[in-house]
Amino acid sequence: MAAGAPRIFVSHLSGVAAFDPNGDQVGRVRDLVVMLRVGRRPPRLLGLVVELPTRRRIFLPMTRVTSIESGQVLTTGVLNVRRFEQRPTERLVFGELLDRRVKLVETGEEVTVLDLSVQQLPARRDWEVDRVFVRKGRKGGAFRRGRGETLTVEWSAVTGFSLEEHGQGAETLLATFEQLRPADLANVLHHLSAKRRAEVAAALDDDRLADVLEELPEDDQIEILGKLQEERAADVLEAMDPDDAADLLGELPVEERERLLGLMQPGDAADMRRLMSYEEHTAGGLMTTEPIVLRPDATVADALARVRNPDLSPALAAQVYVCRPPDETPTGKYLGTVHFQRLLRDPPYSLVSALVDDDLQPLAPDAALPVVAGFFATYDMVAAPVVDEAGSLLGVITVDDVLDHMLPEDWRETEYHLDEGAASHGG
């Protein structure tokens, strides 16, 4: 839902049908999953509990929800059908928050929660619970009529939901560090005890844990992955960037690696196997298999729509790659690259095939790390295509992956500080 989307009260989502992109119903919404935060900050809406026709209840992340409108939920169609299991940091809206007795901050008066509203944050894919519909006076069940004044207030205007500032559980620890970037949260996890590290990892949602794992040293990655249930470990690997997941899988014993690959979606597993077939310190071993690939008849408008995807890293969003079908790696014939700055300078209806830069020689998959690093330095690149002898695009290397492999193995243990004197004088 775009910025400025209307507020949605959760009572309107109970039992609503969820559809895939083809218009086929996949199930019905039975609950919403939120993560509470320290203090009176609004909770994040993590996803929906959807009941399939088989009566199995699964978790549908909000990142897989493309629209909530007209009494229906539209999804990307990529669903994990494993049974939903609630985690320690999660709360069920219908099951735990509605009909709850809380207090108004201003008066201390006790009220009953009848409904909550959710809204998507501007320019982001995150959703929050923003308002609470309450009834003063006697207790009354959620969605029931009854006496007593009703009013809608901001989430921060009530108390009795959120986590307390004190407390030492992983739940509070997670809420405290929620605003940290993945690299900073990884640093926190690295310095926790093994027991607490496992508790925090178990409580993180799959996408967040995947982002954090990518920033951790190899030993920590293997330790955390080994303590997850195998089905969840496979889910987290699928959520990681393919090159990082392949590197991690390559460090596991063969039997464990094969079990995890067998639990993954076939397409994801195939990408992992392909990446693991290359030597680690080569272009093929460094690349990711998920760049923005467009066909020659795509327009600038099509390209910019793909670049705006908030799930893409800045390096992957910096340029698009024009190829003949098929347009998933390995693609048909690679035609060239278009940088997003060029996209901004041309009319929306222009074809990307007319804008390609085909002068720059792409990297071969067996190019060694020093060659790759030299290529990036020579041409001031943030991303570079990897193309095989047949002319197919295999993947893309981003500058952060080059740096990760060029820096010493213990670089994460080094603390970098601005020089205080220089910083204070603007130097």
Contacts in CASP RR format, 6 or more apart in sequence:
PFRMAT RR
TARGET T0000
AUTHOR 0000-0000-0000
METHOD contacts of the structure
MODEL  1
MAAGAPRIFVSHLSGVAAFDPNGDQVGRVRDLVVMLRVGRRPPRLLGLVV
ELPTRRRIFLPMTRVTSIESGQVLTTGVLNVRRFEQRPTERLVFGELLDR
RVKLVETGEEVTVLDLSVQQLPARRDWEVDRVFVRKGRKGGAFRRGRGET
LTVEWSAVTGFSLEEHGQGAETLLATFEQLRPADLANVLHHLSAKRRAEV
AAALDDDRLADVLEELPEDDQIEILGKLQEERAADVLEAMDPDDAADLLG
ELPVEERERLLGLMQPGDAADMRRLMSYEEHTAGGLMTTEPIVLRPDATV
ADALARVRNPDLSPALAAQVYVCRPPDETPTGKYLGTVHFQRLLRDPPYS
LVSALVDDDLQPLAPDAALPVVAGFFATYDMVAAPVVDEAGSLLGVITVD
DVLDHMLPEDWRETEYHLDEGAASHGG
1 67 0 8 1.000
1 68 0 8 1.000
1 69 0 8 1.000
1 120 0 8 1.000
2 120 0 8 1.000
3 120 0 8 1.000
3 122 0 8 1.000
3 123 0 8 1.000
4 120 0 8 1.000
4 122 0 8 1.000
5 119 0 8 1.000
5 120 0 8 1.000
6 119 0 8 1.000
7 117 0 8 1.000
7 118 0 8 1.000
7 119 0 8 1.000
7 130 0 8 1.000
7 131 0 8 1.000
8 68 0 8 1.000
8 117 0 8 1.000
8 118 0 8 1.000
8 119 0 8 1.000
9 115 0 8 1.000
9 116 0 8 1.000
9 117 0 8 1.000
9 133 0 8 1.000
10 32 0 8 1.000
10 93 0 8 1.000
10 94 0 8 1.000
10 98 0 8 1.000
10 115 0 8 1.000
10 116 0 8 1.000
10 117 0 8 1.000
10 118 0 8 1.000
11 115 0 8 1.000
11 142 0 8 1.000
11 143 0 8 1.000
12 71 0 8 1.000
13 29 0 8 1.000
13 32 0 8 1.000
13 48 0 8 1.000
13 68 0 8 1.000
13 73 0 8 1.000
14 29 0 8 1.000
14 30 0 8 1.000
14 94 0 8 1.000
15 28 0 8 1.000
15 29 0 8 1.000
15 30 0 8 1.000
16 28 0 8 1.000
16 29 0 8 1.000
16 71 0 8 1.000
16 72 0 8 1.000
16 73 0 8 1.000
17 25 0 8 1.000
17 27 0 8 1.000
17 28 0 8 1.000
17 29 0 8 1.000
17 71 0 8 1.000
17 72 0 8 1.000
17 73 0 8 1.000
18 25 0 8 1.000
18 26 0 8 1.000
18 27 0 8 1.000
18 28 0 8 1.000
18 29 0 8 1.000
18 48 0 8 1.000
18 50 0 8 1.000
18 60 0 8 1.000
18 72 0 8 1.000
18 73 0 8 1.000
18 74 0 8 1.000
18 75 0 8 1.000
19 25 0 8 1.000
19 26 0 8 1.000
19 72 0 8 1.000
19 73 0 8 1.000
19 74 0 8 1.000
19 75 0 8 1.000
20 26 0 8 1.000
20 75 0 8 1.000
20 76 0 8 1.000
20 77 0 8 1.000
20 79 0 8 1.000
21 66 0 8 1.000
21 74 0 8 1.000
21 75 0 8 1.000
21 76 0 8 1.000
21 77 0 8 1.000
26 50 0 8 1.000
26 52 0 8 1.000
26 75 0 8 1.000
26 77 0 8 1.000
26 79 0 8 1.000
27 50 0 8 1.000
27 51 0 8 1.000
27 52 0 8 1.000
27 53 0 8 1.000
28 50 0 8 1.000
28 51 0 8 1.000
29 48 0 8 1.000
29 49 0 8 1.000
29 50 0 8 1.000
29 51 0 8 1.000
29 73 0 8 1.000
30 49 0 8 1.000
30 50 0 8 1.000
30 51 0 8 1.000
30 57 0 8 1.000
30 94 0 8 1.000
31 48 0 8 1.000
31 49 0 8 1.000
31 92 0 8 1.000
31 93 0 8 1.000
31 94 0 8 1.000
31 95 0 8 1.000
32 45 0 8 1.000
32 47 0 8 1.000
32 48 0 8 1.000
32 49 0 8 1.000
32 92 0 8 1.000
32 93 0 8 1.000
32 94 0 8 1.000
32 118 0 8 1.000
33 45 0 8 1.000
33 46 0 8 1.000
33 47 0 8 1.000
33 48 0 8 1.000
33 49 0 8 1.000
33 59 0 8 1.000
33 86 0 8 1.000
33 90 0 8 1.000
33 91 0 8 1.000
33 92 0 8 1.000
33 93 0 8 1.000
34 43 0 8 1.000
34 44 0 8 1.000
34 45 0 8 1.000
34 46 0 8 1.000
34 90 0 8 1.000
34 91 0 8 1.000
34 93 0 8 1.000
34 97 0 8 1.000
34 129 0 8 1.000
35 43 0 8 1.000
35 44 0 8 1.000
35 46 0 8 1.000
35 89 0 8 1.000
35 90 0 8 1.000
35 91 0 8 1.000
35 174 0 8 1.000
35 175 0 8 1.000
35 178 0 8 1.000
35 205 0 8 1.000
36 43 0 8 1.000
36 89 0 8 1.000
36 91 0 8 1.000
36 161 0 8 1.000
36 162 0 8 1.000
36 163 0 8 1.000
36 175 0 8 1.000
37 43 0 8 1.000
37 44 0 8 1.000
37 162 0 8 1.000
37 163 0 8 1.000
37 175 0 8 1.000
37 178 0 8 1.000
38 162 0 8 1.000
38 163 0 8 1.000
38 164 0 8 1.000
38 165 0 8 1.000
38 172 0 8 1.000
38 175 0 8 1.000
38 176 0 8 1.000
39 162 0 8 1.000
39 163 0 8 1.000
39 164 0 8 1.000
39 165 0 8 1.000
40 105 0 8 1.000
40 155 0 8 1.000
40 156 0 8 1.000
40 158 0 8 1.000
40 159 0 8 1.000
40 162 0 8 1.000
41 155 0 8 1.000
41 156 0 8 1.000
41 162 0 8 1.000
42 128 0 8 1.000
42 129 0 8 1.000
42 130 0 8 1.000
42 155 0 8 1.000
42 156 0 8 1.000
43 91 0 8 1.000
43 128 0 8 1.000
43 129 0 8 1.000
43 155 0 8 1.000
43 161 0 8 1.000
43 162 0 8 1.000
44 126 0 8 1.000
44 127 0 8 1.000
44 128 0 8 1.000
44 178 0 8 1.000
45 62 0 8 1.000
45 118 0 8 1.000
45 127 0 8 1.000
45 128 0 8 1.000
45 129 0 8 1.000
46 61 0 8 1.000
46 62 0 8 1.000
46 90 0 8 1.000
46 205 0 8 1.000
47 59 0 8 1.000
47 60 0 8 1.000
47 61 0 8 1.000
47 62 0 8 1.000
47 65 0 8 1.000
47 127 0 8 1.000
48 59 0 8 1.000
48 60 0 8 1.000
48 62 0 8 1.000
48 65 0 8 1.000
48 73 0 8 1.000
49 57 0 8 1.000
49 58 0 8 1.000
49 59 0 8 1.000
49 60 0 8 1.000
49 84 0 8 1.000
49 92 0 8 1.000
50 57 0 8 1.000
50 58 0 8 1.000
50 59 0 8 1.000
50 60 0 8 1.000
50 79 0 8 1.000
51 57 0 8 1.000
52 58 0 8 1.000
52 81 0 8 1.000
56 81 0 8 1.000
56 83 0 8 1.000
57 83 0 8 1.000
57 84 0 8 1.000
58 79 0 8 1.000
58 80 0 8 1.000
58 81 0 8 1.000
58 82 0 8 1.000
58 83 0 8 1.000
58 84 0 8 1.000
59 80 0 8 1.000
59 84 0 8 1.000
60 73 0 8 1.000
60 75 0 8 1.000
60 79 0 8 1.000
61 205 0 8 1.000
61 206 0 8 1.000
61 207 0 8 1.000
62 125 0 8 1.000
62 126 0 8 1.000
62 127 0 8 1.000
63 125 0 8 1.000
63 207 0 8 1.000
63 311 0 8 1.000
64 75 0 8 1.000
64 76 0 8 1.000
64 77 0 8 1.000
64 78 0 8 1.000
64 79 0 8 1.000
65 73 0 8 1.000
65 74 0 8 1.000
65 75 0 8 1.000
65 76 0 8 1.000
66 74 0 8 1.000
66 75 0 8 1.000
66 76 0 8 1.000
67 73 0 8 1.000
67 74 0 8 1.000
68 74 0 8 1.000
80 235 0 8 1.000
82 231 0 8 1.000
82 235 0 8 1.000
86 92 0 8 1.000
87 202 0 8 1.000
87 203 0 8 1.000
87 205 0 8 1.000
88 170 0 8 1.000
88 171 0 8 1.000
88 199 0 8 1.000
88 202 0 8 1.000
88 203 0 8 1.000
89 170 0 8 1.000
89 171 0 8 1.000
89 174 0 8 1.000
89 175 0 8 1.000
89 203 0 8 1.000
89 204 0 8 1.000
91 97 0 8 1.000
93 116 0 8 1.000
93 129 0 8 1.000
94 142 0 8 1.000
97 113 0 8 1.000
97 116 0 8 1.000
97 161 0 8 1.000
98 113 0 8 1.000
98 114 0 8 1.000
98 115 0 8 1.000
98 116 0 8 1.000
98 142 0 8 1.000
98 143 0 8 1.000
99 112 0 8 1.000
99 113 0 8 1.000
99 114 0 8 1.000
99 140 0 8 1.000
99 141 0 8 1.000
99 142 0 8 1.000
100 112 0 8 1.000
100 113 0 8 1.000
100 160 0 8 1.000
100 161 0 8 1.000
101 110 0 8 1.000
101 111 0 8 1.000
101 112 0 8 1.000
101 113 0 8 1.000
101 139 0 8 1.000
102 110 0 8 1.000
102 111 0 8 1.000
102 113 0 8 1.000
102 132 0 8 1.000
102 134 0 8 1.000
102 158 0 8 1.000
102 159 0 8 1.000
102 160 0 8 1.000
102 161 0 8 1.000
103 109 0 8 1.000
103 110 0 8 1.000
103 111 0 8 1.000
103 158 0 8 1.000
103 159 0 8 1.000
103 160 0 8 1.000
104 111 0 8 1.000
104 134 0 8 1.000
104 153 0 8 1.000
104 157 0 8 1.000
104 158 0 8 1.000
105 156 0 8 1.000
105 157 0 8 1.000
105 158 0 8 1.000
105 159 0 8 1.000
106 157 0 8 1.000
109 136 0 8 1.000
110 137 0 8 1.000
111 134 0 8 1.000
111 135 0 8 1.000
111 136 0 8 1.000
111 137 0 8 1.000
111 158 0 8 1.000
112 134 0 8 1.000
112 135 0 8 1.000
112 137 0 8 1.000
112 139 0 8 1.000
112 140 0 8 1.000
112 141 0 8 1.000
112 142 0 8 1.000
113 132 0 8 1.000
113 133 0 8 1.000
113 134 0 8 1.000
113 142 0 8 1.000
113 158 0 8 1.000
114 133 0 8 1.000
114 134 0 8 1.000
114 135 0 8 1.000
114 140 0 8 1.000
114 141 0 8 1.000
114 142 0 8 1.000
114 143 0 8 1.000
114 150 0 8 1.000
115 132 0 8 1.000
115 133 0 8 1.000
115 142 0 8 1.000
115 143 0 8 1.000
116 129 0 8 1.000
116 131 0 8 1.000
116 132 0 8 1.000
116 133 0 8 1.000
117 129 0 8 1.000
117 130 0 8 1.000
117 131 0 8 1.000
117 132 0 8 1.000
117 133 0 8 1.000
117 152 0 8 1.000
118 127 0 8 1.000
118 128 0 8 1.000
118 129 0 8 1.000
118 130 0 8 1.000
119 127 0 8 1.000
119 128 0 8 1.000
119 130 0 8 1.000
120 126 0 8 1.000
120 127 0 8 1.000
121 127 0 8 1.000
121 128 0 8 1.000
124 310 0 8 1.000
125 310 0 8 1.000
125 311 0 8 1.000
129 155 0 8 1.000
130 154 0 8 1.000
130 155 0 8 1.000
131 152 0 8 1.000
131 153 0 8 1.000
131 154 0 8 1.000
131 155 0 8 1.000
132 152 0 8 1.000
132 153 0 8 1.000
132 154 0 8 1.000
132 155 0 8 1.000
132 157 0 8 1.000
132 158 0 8 1.000
133 150 0 8 1.000
133 151 0 8 1.000
133 152 0 8 1.000
134 150 0 8 1.000
134 151 0 8 1.000
134 152 0 8 1.000
134 153 0 8 1.000
134 158 0 8 1.000
135 146 0 8 1.000
135 148 0 8 1.000
135 149 0 8 1.000
135 150 0 8 1.000
136 148 0 8 1.000
136 149 0 8 1.000
136 150 0 8 1.000
136 151 0 8 1.000
137 147 0 8 1.000
137 148 0 8 1.000
137 149 0 8 1.000
138 147 0 8 1.000
138 148 0 8 1.000
140 146 0 8 1.000
155 161 0 8 1.000
163 171 0 8 1.000
163 172 0 8 1.000
163 175 0 8 1.000
164 172 0 8 1.000
165 172 0 8 1.000
166 172 0 8 1.000
169 199 0 8 1.000
170 196 0 8 1.000
170 199 0 8 1.000
170 200 0 8 1.000
170 202 0 8 1.000
170 203 0 8 1.000
171 203 0 8 1.000
173 196 0 8 1.000
173 200 0 8 1.000
174 200 0 8 1.000
174 203 0 8 1.000
174 204 0 8 1.000
177 184 0 8 1.000
177 185 0 8 1.000
177 188 0 8 1.000
180 188 0 8 1.000
182 208 0 8 1.000
182 211 0 8 1.000
182 212 0 8 1.000
182 214 0 8 1.000
182 215 0 8 1.000
183 215 0 8 1.000
185 212 0 8 1.000
185 215 0 8 1.000
186 212 0 8 1.000
186 213 0 8 1.000
186 215 0 8 1.000
186 216 0 8 1.000
186 220 0 8 1.000
186 412 0 8 1.000
187 215 0 8 1.000
187 412 0 8 1.000
189 197 0 8 1.000
189 200 0 8 1.000
189 201 0 8 1.000
189 212 0 8 1.000
189 216 0 8 1.000
189 220 0 8 1.000
189 224 0 8 1.000
190 197 0 8 1.000
190 216 0 8 1.000
190 217 0 8 1.000
190 220 0 8 1.000
190 412 0 8 1.000
192 200 0 8 1.000
194 223 0 8 1.000
197 220 0 8 1.000
197 223 0 8 1.000
197 224 0 8 1.000
198 224 0 8 1.000
198 227 0 8 1.000
201 209 0 8 1.000
201 212 0 8 1.000
201 224 0 8 1.000
201 227 0 8 1.000
201 228 0 8 1.000
202 227 0 8 1.000
202 228 0 8 1.000
204 212 0 8 1.000
206 232 0 8 1.000
206 235 0 8 1.000
206 236 0 8 1.000
206 239 0 8 1.000
207 239 0 8 1.000
209 224 0 8 1.000
209 236 0 8 1.000
209 239 0 8 1.000
210 236 0 8 1.000
210 237 0 8 1.000
210 239 0 8 1.000
210 240 0 8 1.000
213 221 0 8 1.000
213 224 0 8 1.000
213 225 0 8 1.000
213 236 0 8 1.000
213 240 0 8 1.000
213 244 0 8 1.000
213 248 0 8 1.000
214 240 0 8 1.000
214 241 0 8 1.000
214 244 0 8 1.000
215 412 0 8 1.000
216 224 0 8 1.000
216 412 0 8 1.000
217 409 0 8 1.000
217 410 0 8 1.000
217 412 0 8 1.000
218 248 0 8 1.000
218 251 0 8 1.000
221 248 0 8 1.000
221 251 0 8 1.000
222 248 0 8 1.000
222 251 0 8 1.000
222 252 0 8 1.000
225 233 0 8 1.000
225 236 0 8 1.000
225 237 0 8 1.000
225 248 0 8 1.000
225 252 0 8 1.000
226 233 0 8 1.000
228 236 0 8 1.000
230 259 0 8 1.000
230 260 0 8 1.000
230 263 0 8 1.000
231 263 0 8 1.000
233 260 0 8 1.000
233 263 0 8 1.000
234 260 0 8 1.000
234 262 0 8 1.000
234 263 0 8 1.000
234 264 0 8 1.000
237 245 0 8 1.000
237 248 0 8 1.000
237 249 0 8 1.000
237 260 0 8 1.000
237 264 0 8 1.000
237 268 0 8 1.000
237 272 0 8 1.000
238 245 0 8 1.000
238 264 0 8 1.000
238 265 0 8 1.000
238 268 0 8 1.000
240 248 0 8 1.000
241 288 0 8 1.000
241 290 0 8 1.000
242 268 0 8 1.000
242 271 0 8 1.000
242 272 0 8 1.000
242 275 0 8 1.000
242 288 0 8 1.000
242 289 0 8 1.000
242 290 0 8 1.000
243 275 0 8 1.000
243 285 0 8 1.000
243 286 0 8 1.000
243 287 0 8 1.000
243 288 0 8 1.000
243 289 0 8 1.000
243 401 0 8 1.000
245 272 0 8 1.000
246 271 0 8 1.000
246 272 0 8 1.000
246 275 0 8 1.000
246 276 0 8 1.000
246 285 0 8 1.000
247 280 0 8 1.000
249 257 0 8 1.000
249 260 0 8 1.000
249 261 0 8 1.000
249 272 0 8 1.000
249 276 0 8 1.000
250 257 0 8 1.000
250 276 0 8 1.000
252 260 0 8 1.000
261 269 0 8 1.000
261 272 0 8 1.000
261 273 0 8 1.000
262 269 0 8 1.000
264 272 0 8 1.000
271 289 0 8 1.000
271 329 0 8 1.000
274 289 0 8 1.000
275 284 0 8 1.000
275 285 0 8 1.000
275 287 0 8 1.000
275 289 0 8 1.000
278 284 0 8 1.000
278 285 0 8 1.000
278 365 0 8 1.000
278 366 0 8 1.000
279 285 0 8 1.000
279 366 0 8 1.000
280 405 0 8 1.000
281 368 0 8 1.000
281 369 0 8 1.000
281 405 0 8 1.000
282 365 0 8 1.000
282 366 0 8 1.000
282 367 0 8 1.000
282 368 0 8 1.000
282 369 0 8 1.000
282 372 0 8 1.000
283 363 0 8 1.000
283 364 0 8 1.000
283 365 0 8 1.000
283 366 0 8 1.000
283 367 0 8 1.000
283 371 0 8 1.000
283 372 0 8 1.000
283 386 0 8 1.000
283 397 0 8 1.000
284 365 0 8 1.000
284 366 0 8 1.000
284 367 0 8 1.000
284 386 0 8 1.000
284 394 0 8 1.000
284 395 0 8 1.000
284 397 0 8 1.000
285 365 0 8 1.000
286 369 0 8 1.000
286 372 0 8 1.000
286 397 0 8 1.000
286 401 0 8 1.000
286 402 0 8 1.000
286 405 0 8 1.000
287 365 0 8 1.000
287 386 0 8 1.000
287 394 0 8 1.000
287 395 0 8 1.000
287 396 0 8 1.000
287 397 0 8 1.000
287 401 0 8 1.000
288 316 0 8 1.000
288 395 0 8 1.000
288 396 0 8 1.000
288 397 0 8 1.000
288 398 0 8 1.000
288 401 0 8 1.000
289 329 0 8 1.000
289 394 0 8 1.000
289 395 0 8 1.000
290 316 0 8 1.000
290 329 0 8 1.000
291 316 0 8 1.000
291 320 0 8 1.000
291 321 0 8 1.000
291 329 0 8 1.000
291 383 0 8 1.000
291 385 0 8 1.000
291 393 0 8 1.000
291 395 0 8 1.000
291 396 0 8 1.000
292 303 0 8 1.000
292 306 0 8 1.000
292 307 0 8 1.000
292 312 0 8 1.000
292 316 0 8 1.000
292 317 0 8 1.000
292 319 0 8 1.000
292 320 0 8 1.000
292 321 0 8 1.000
293 320 0 8 1.000
293 321 0 8 1.000
293 322 0 8 1.000
293 323 0 8 1.000
293 327 0 8 1.000
293 328 0 8 1.000
293 329 0 8 1.000
293 331 0 8 1.000
293 393 0 8 1.000
294 302 0 8 1.000
294 303 0 8 1.000
294 306 0 8 1.000
294 320 0 8 1.000
294 321 0 8 1.000
294 322 0 8 1.000
294 323 0 8 1.000
294 327 0 8 1.000
294 352 0 8 1.000
295 322 0 8 1.000
295 323 0 8 1.000
295 324 0 8 1.000
295 325 0 8 1.000
295 327 0 8 1.000
296 322 0 8 1.000
296 324 0 8 1.000
296 335 0 8 1.000
296 351 0 8 1.000
296 352 0 8 1.000
296 353 0 8 1.000
297 351 0 8 1.000
297 353 0 8 1.000
298 322 0 8 1.000
298 351 0 8 1.000
298 352 0 8 1.000
298 353 0 8 1.000
299 348 0 8 1.000
299 349 0 8 1.000
299 350 0 8 1.000
299 351 0 8 1.000
299 352 0 8 1.000
300 343 0 8 1.000
300 346 0 8 1.000
300 347 0 8 1.000
300 348 0 8 1.000
300 349 0 8 1.000
300 350 0 8 1.000
300 351 0 8 1.000
300 352 0 8 1.000
300 355 0 8 1.000
301 348 0 8 1.000
301 349 0 8 1.000
302 352 0 8 1.000
303 320 0 8 1.000
303 338 0 8 1.000
303 340 0 8 1.000
303 343 0 8 1.000
303 352 0 8 1.000
304 340 0 8 1.000
304 343 0 8 1.000
304 344 0 8 1.000
304 348 0 8 1.000
306 320 0 8 1.000
307 317 0 8 1.000
307 320 0 8 1.000
307 340 0 8 1.000
307 343 0 8 1.000
308 317 0 8 1.000
309 317 0 8 1.000
313 398 0 8 1.000
313 400 0 8 1.000
314 382 0 8 1.000
315 382 0 8 1.000
315 383 0 8 1.000
315 398 0 8 1.000
315 399 0 8 1.000
315 400 0 8 1.000
316 383 0 8 1.000
316 396 0 8 1.000
316 398 0 8 1.000
317 340 0 8 1.000
318 339 0 8 1.000
318 340 0 8 1.000
318 382 0 8 1.000
318 383 0 8 1.000
319 337 0 8 1.000
319 338 0 8 1.000
319 339 0 8 1.000
319 340 0 8 1.000
319 383 0 8 1.000
320 337 0 8 1.000
320 338 0 8 1.000
320 340 0 8 1.000
320 343 0 8 1.000
320 352 0 8 1.000
321 331 0 8 1.000
321 334 0 8 1.000
321 336 0 8 1.000
321 337 0 8 1.000
321 385 0 8 1.000
321 393 0 8 1.000
321 396 0 8 1.000
322 334 0 8 1.000
322 335 0 8 1.000
322 336 0 8 1.000
322 337 0 8 1.000
322 338 0 8 1.000
322 352 0 8 1.000
322 353 0 8 1.000
322 356 0 8 1.000
323 331 0 8 1.000
323 332 0 8 1.000
323 333 0 8 1.000
323 334 0 8 1.000
323 335 0 8 1.000
323 336 0 8 1.000
323 392 0 8 1.000
323 393 0 8 1.000
324 331 0 8 1.000
324 332 0 8 1.000
324 333 0 8 1.000
324 335 0 8 1.000
325 331 0 8 1.000
325 332 0 8 1.000
326 332 0 8 1.000
329 392 0 8 1.000
329 393 0 8 1.000
329 394 0 8 1.000
329 395 0 8 1.000
330 388 0 8 1.000
330 392 0 8 1.000
330 393 0 8 1.000
330 394 0 8 1.000
330 395 0 8 1.000
331 392 0 8 1.000
331 393 0 8 1.000
332 391 0 8 1.000
332 392 0 8 1.000
332 393 0 8 1.000
333 391 0 8 1.000
333 392 0 8 1.000
334 362 0 8 1.000
334 385 0 8 1.000
334 387 0 8 1.000
334 391 0 8 1.000
334 392 0 8 1.000
334 393 0 8 1.000
335 353 0 8 1.000
335 356 0 8 1.000
335 358 0 8 1.000
336 356 0 8 1.000
336 357 0 8 1.000
336 358 0 8 1.000
336 385 0 8 1.000
337 356 0 8 1.000
337 357 0 8 1.000
337 358 0 8 1.000
337 360 0 8 1.000
337 385 0 8 1.000
338 352 0 8 1.000
338 355 0 8 1.000
338 356 0 8 1.000
338 357 0 8 1.000
339 357 0 8 1.000
342 355 0 8 1.000
342 357 0 8 1.000
343 352 0 8 1.000
343 355 0 8 1.000
346 355 0 8 1.000
360 379 0 8 1.000
362 384 0 8 1.000
362 385 0 8 1.000
362 386 0 8 1.000
362 387 0 8 1.000
362 393 0 8 1.000
363 371 0 8 1.000
363 372 0 8 1.000
363 375 0 8 1.000
363 384 0 8 1.000
363 385 0 8 1.000
363 386 0 8 1.000
363 387 0 8 1.000
363 397 0 8 1.000
364 386 0 8 1.000
364 387 0 8 1.000
364 388 0 8 1.000
364 389 0 8 1.000
365 386 0 8 1.000
365 388 0 8 1.000
365 394 0 8 1.000
367 375 0 8 1.000
367 386 0 8 1.000
369 402 0 8 1.000
369 405 0 8 1.000
369 406 0 8 1.000
372 384 0 8 1.000
372 397 0 8 1.000
372 402 0 8 1.000
373 402 0 8 1.000
373 406 0 8 1.000
375 381 0 8 1.000
375 384 0 8 1.000
376 384 0 8 1.000
376 399 0 8 1.000
376 402 0 8 1.000
381 399 0 8 1.000
382 398 0 8 1.000
382 399 0 8 1.000
383 396 0 8 1.000
383 397 0 8 1.000
383 398 0 8 1.000
383 399 0 8 1.000
384 396 0 8 1.000
384 397 0 8 1.000
385 393 0 8 1.000
385 395 0 8 1.000
385 396 0 8 1.000
386 393 0 8 1.000
386 394 0 8 1.000
386 395 0 8 1.000
386 396 0 8 1.000
386 397 0 8 1.000
387 393 0 8 1.000
387 394 0 8 1.000
388 394 0 8 1.000
END
